[in-house]
Amino acid sequence: MTIRLFLAKGREKSLLRRHPWVFSGAVQRVEGKAVSGETIDILDSQGKWLARGAYSPQSQIRARVWTFKQDEQIDSDFFVRRLQQAQTWRDWLAQRDGLDGYRLIAGESDGLPGITIDRFQNFLVFQLLSAGAEYQRAALITALQHCYPECSIYDRSDVSVRKKEGLPLTQGQVTGELPPALLPISEHGMKLLVDIQQGHKTGFYLDQRDSRLAARGYAKDRRVLNCFSYTGAFAVSTLMGGCSQVISVDTSQAALDIARQNIELNQLDLAKAEFVRDDVFQLLRTYRDTGEKFDLIIMDPPKFVENKNQLASACRGYKDINMLAIQLLNPGGILLSFSCSGLMPTDLFQKILADAAVDAGCDIQFIEQFRQAADHPVIAPYPEGLYLKGFACRVM
């Protein structure tokens, strides 16, 4: 028997606009007993069929839509179709930019809610972030093996968001070879090492690809401070752009060690690179108090906002750290500042940067705007898919 979820009266509007989520408050009733992640039909209050999705009784997002086509079943063939559709766009991007590492599936925006898949050479790394994604694990793996018989598959579903769906954290080899400790990928003429097994996310921040290239264009003859540097991809790019020095700051010594290896791998001048293990907030204050100055500062912090209740405190954190950065810049210096918090609106982030400049006693010009790379698309009915935003600011 097909489980049916009925929406409360008037709550079907978002689905009619093809938004892929149903929140708990929109649910009138559920007919039948569905287990977590099971495929259900979604109907309006009058019983009109709207969509087919995955049921998640423990989440505020009670259902995530797989398809708006009533005759489309959710099986391995469904996942094959979605993968092939997504691959067409990534093939074009990979050829254009010379990539062997890219995001293959960007969740809802590729019609696979709760599923992230990154490709690094011949390794596919997935994260199953929702009950529905986990329920379809076997069908997804079958589809991946069909579409990518040459690839090994690795699971990095070790992220805390799974707890909201009542899921345990999982990680490990699924099929094929175990990933090496560090795997090099190509990006805009750089070789960058990826730690699939232990690195952040699936091993690397593919979404900042375009921003890294932009940073290269600002780097020539500039002294660069690379904050929250992780494995130093921005440092490599600015060195390739001809910077005079780049200081990379991170709290992880393991990440800084890989950053050093990345610079060596690209045969760049290691004498121009410095690696500092420290807390960025504290170090910025130390630099300010000792009169250090820079010509280009890259501010790419981790997510400050996990839920709406944290937004106010996140705003204060973003303003504080960017105020300090602006104070460290020489006149004419450039700040590249980013937020990867999906709950931080772009216009609010721009206002925070403007307020930070006021507090720093400086005038700034906004000269360029950034977002996640094109292999992280945003489907039109789902603006939540746009999570990464950034600005290039020039100190006057």
Residue pairs with C-beta under 8 A, 6 or more apart in sequence:
1 32
2 32
2 40
2 41
3 30
3 31
3 32
3 33
3 34
3 38
3 39
3 40
3 41
3 55
4 30
4 31
4 32
4 40
4 41
4 42
4 43
5 22
5 27
5 29
5 30
5 31
5 40
5 41
5 42
5 43
5 55
5 62
5 63
6 27
6 28
6 29
6 30
6 31
6 43
6 44
6 45
6 47
7 15
7 22
7 26
7 27
7 28
7 42
7 43
7 44
7 45
7 50
8 25
8 26
8 27
8 28
8 45
9 28
9 45
10 45
11 25
11 26
11 28
11 45
12 44
12 45
12 48
12 50
14 21
14 26
15 22
15 42
15 50
15 51
15 65
15 68
16 50
17 381
18 68
18 381
19 381
19 382
20 53
20 64
20 65
20 108
20 113
20 381
20 382
21 61
21 63
21 64
21 65
21 108
21 113
22 42
22 53
22 61
22 62
22 63
22 64
22 65
23 60
23 61
23 62
24 59
24 60
24 61
24 62
26 62
27 62
27 63
28 45
30 40
30 55
34 40
34 55
34 57
35 55
35 135
36 55
36 56
36 57
36 58
36 131
36 135
36 165
36 166
37 54
37 55
37 56
37 130
37 131
37 132
37 133
37 134
37 135
37 136
38 54
38 55
38 135
39 52
39 53
39 54
39 55
39 66
39 74
39 132
39 135
40 52
40 53
40 54
40 55
40 63
41 49
41 51
41 52
42 49
42 50
42 51
42 52
42 53
42 63
42 65
43 49
43 50
44 50
49 70
50 68
51 65
51 66
51 67
51 68
52 65
52 66
52 67
52 68
52 69
52 70
52 72
52 74
53 63
53 64
53 65
53 66
53 113
53 132
54 63
54 64
54 66
54 113
54 114
54 130
54 131
54 132
54 133
54 135
54 136
55 62
55 63
55 131
55 132
56 62
56 63
56 64
56 130
56 131
56 132
56 165
56 166
57 166
58 131
58 164
58 165
58 166
59 130
59 131
59 164
59 165
59 166
60 164
61 130
64 108
64 113
64 114
64 130
64 132
65 113
66 72
66 74
66 78
66 111
66 112
66 113
66 132
67 74
67 78
67 111
72 78
74 136
74 139
75 139
76 139
76 140
76 142
76 143
76 146
77 143
78 139
79 112
79 136
79 139
79 140
79 142
79 143
79 144
80 143
80 146
80 147
82 105
82 110
82 111
82 112
83 104
83 105
83 143
83 144
83 147
84 147
85 110
85 111
86 104
86 105
86 110
87 104
87 147
89 375
89 377
90 102
90 103
90 104
90 119
90 375
93 99
93 102
93 374
93 375
94 100
94 102
97 187
97 188
97 209
98 186
98 187
98 188
98 189
99 185
99 186
99 187
99 209
100 119
100 120
100 121
100 185
100 186
101 118
101 119
101 120
101 121
101 185
101 186
101 187
101 192
101 194
101 204
101 206
102 118
102 119
102 206
102 375
103 116
103 117
103 118
103 119
103 206
103 207
103 373
103 375
103 376
104 117
104 118
104 119
104 124
104 375
105 112
105 115
105 116
105 117
105 126
106 116
106 375
106 376
106 377
106 385
107 113
107 114
107 115
107 116
107 129
107 385
108 114
108 379
108 382
108 384
108 385
109 376
109 377
109 378
109 379
109 382
109 385
110 377
110 379
111 379
112 133
113 130
113 132
113 133
114 128
114 129
114 130
114 131
114 132
114 133
115 126
115 127
115 128
115 129
115 130
115 133
115 140
116 126
116 127
116 129
116 202
117 124
117 125
117 126
117 127
117 144
118 124
118 125
118 126
118 201
118 202
118 203
118 204
118 206
119 125
119 151
120 179
120 183
120 185
120 194
120 196
120 202
120 203
120 204
121 183
121 185
122 150
122 151
122 152
123 151
123 152
123 153
123 154
123 177
123 179
123 183
123 196
124 144
124 148
124 151
124 152
124 153
124 154
125 153
125 154
125 155
125 156
125 179
125 196
125 202
125 203
126 140
126 144
126 153
126 154
126 155
126 156
126 157
126 202
127 155
127 156
127 157
127 159
127 201
127 202
128 134
128 137
128 140
128 155
128 157
128 162
128 167
128 170
129 157
129 159
129 161
129 162
129 165
130 165
131 165
131 166
131 167
133 140
134 157
134 162
134 165
134 167
141 153
141 174
141 175
144 151
144 153
145 153
145 175
151 176
152 173
152 175
152 176
152 177
152 178
152 179
153 173
153 174
153 175
153 176
154 172
154 173
154 174
154 178
154 179
154 196
154 197
155 170
155 171
155 172
155 173
155 174
156 171
156 196
156 201
156 202
156 203
157 167
157 169
157 170
157 171
158 169
158 170
158 171
159 169
160 169
162 168
162 169
163 169
171 197
178 197
179 196
179 197
181 195
181 197
182 193
182 194
182 195
182 258
182 261
183 193
183 194
183 196
183 203
184 191
184 192
184 193
184 194
184 265
185 191
185 192
185 194
185 204
186 192
187 209
187 212
187 233
188 209
188 212
188 213
188 216
188 237
189 240
190 212
190 233
190 236
190 237
190 240
190 262
190 266
191 262
191 265
191 266
192 204
192 231
192 233
192 236
192 262
192 265
193 231
193 258
193 261
193 262
193 265
194 203
194 204
195 203
195 204
195 231
195 258
196 202
196 203
197 203
198 254
199 231
200 230
204 231
204 233
205 230
205 233
206 373
206 375
206 376
207 340
207 372
207 373
207 376
207 388
208 233
208 234
208 300
208 338
208 372
208 373
208 388
209 373
209 375
210 370
210 371
210 373
210 374
211 234
211 300
211 336
211 338
211 370
211 390
212 233
212 234
212 237
213 237
214 336
214 368
214 370
214 392
215 234
215 237
215 238
215 241
215 296
215 298
215 336
216 237
216 238
216 240
216 241
217 241
218 238
218 241
218 296
218 334
218 336
218 392
219 237
219 238
219 239
219 240
219 241
219 242
219 243
219 296
220 241
220 242
220 243
221 242
221 243
221 244
221 295
222 238
222 243
222 244
222 294
222 295
222 296
222 333
222 334
223 243
223 244
223 245
223 293
223 294
223 295
223 296
224 235
224 238
224 243
224 245
224 246
224 247
224 294
224 295
224 296
224 297
224 298
225 246
225 247
225 249
225 287
225 294
225 296
225 297
225 298
225 325
225 328
226 232
226 234
226 235
226 238
226 246
226 247
226 248
226 249
226 298
227 249
227 280
227 284
227 297
227 298
227 299
227 300
227 301
227 321
227 325
228 249
228 250
228 280
228 299
228 300
228 301
228 302
229 235
229 248
229 249
229 250
229 255
229 256
229 259
230 250
230 252
230 255
230 259
231 255
231 258
231 259
231 262
232 248
232 255
232 256
232 258
232 259
232 260
232 262
232 263
232 273
232 275
233 262
234 248
234 298
234 300
235 246
235 248
235 259
235 262
235 263
235 273
236 262
236 263
236 266
236 268
238 246
238 296
238 298
239 246
239 263
239 266
239 268
239 269
239 272
239 273
240 266
240 268
243 272
243 296
244 272
245 272
245 273
245 274
246 272
246 273
246 274
247 273
247 274
247 275
247 276
248 256
248 259
248 273
248 274
248 275
248 276
249 276
249 277
249 278
249 280
249 283
250 256
250 259
250 276
250 277
251 277
251 278
251 279
252 277
253 277
256 275
256 276
256 277
259 273
259 275
260 270
260 273
260 275
263 270
263 273
264 270
276 283
280 301
280 321
281 320
281 321
281 324
284 321
284 324
284 325
284 328
285 324
287 328
288 324
288 327
288 328
292 328
293 328
293 329
293 330
293 333
294 328
294 329
294 330
294 333
295 329
295 330
295 332
295 333
295 334
296 333
296 334
296 335
296 336
297 325
297 328
297 329
297 333
297 334
297 335
297 336
298 336
299 321
299 322
299 325
299 335
299 336
299 337
299 338
300 336
300 338
300 340
300 390
301 318
301 321
301 338
301 339
301 340
302 340
303 340
303 341
304 310
304 313
304 314
304 317
304 318
304 339
304 341
304 344
305 311
305 314
305 341
305 342
305 343
305 344
307 343
308 343
310 343
311 343
311 344
314 341
314 344
315 348
315 352
318 339
318 344
318 349
318 352
318 353
318 356
319 352
319 355
319 356
319 359
320 356
322 335
322 337
322 352
322 353
322 356
323 356
323 357
323 359
323 360
324 360
325 335
325 337
326 335
326 356
326 357
326 360
326 362
326 364
326 393
326 395
327 360
327 361
327 362
329 335
329 362
329 395
330 395
331 395
331 396
332 394
332 395
332 396
333 394
333 395
334 367
334 392
334 393
334 394
334 395
335 353
335 364
335 392
335 393
335 394
335 395
336 370
336 390
336 391
336 392
336 393
337 353
337 390
337 391
337 393
338 370
338 388
338 389
338 390
339 349
339 388
339 389
339 390
340 387
340 388
341 387
342 384
342 386
342 387
344 389
346 369
346 386
346 389
349 389
349 391
350 366
350 391
353 364
353 366
353 391
353 393
354 364
357 363
357 364
357 393
357 395
362 395
362 396
363 395
363 396
364 393
364 394
364 395
364 396
365 393
365 394
365 396
366 391
366 392
366 393
367 392
367 393
367 394
368 391
368 392
369 389
369 390
369 391
369 392
370 388
370 389
370 390
370 391
370 392
371 386
371 388
371 389
371 390
372 386
372 387
372 388
376 385
376 388
377 385
378 385
378 386
379 385
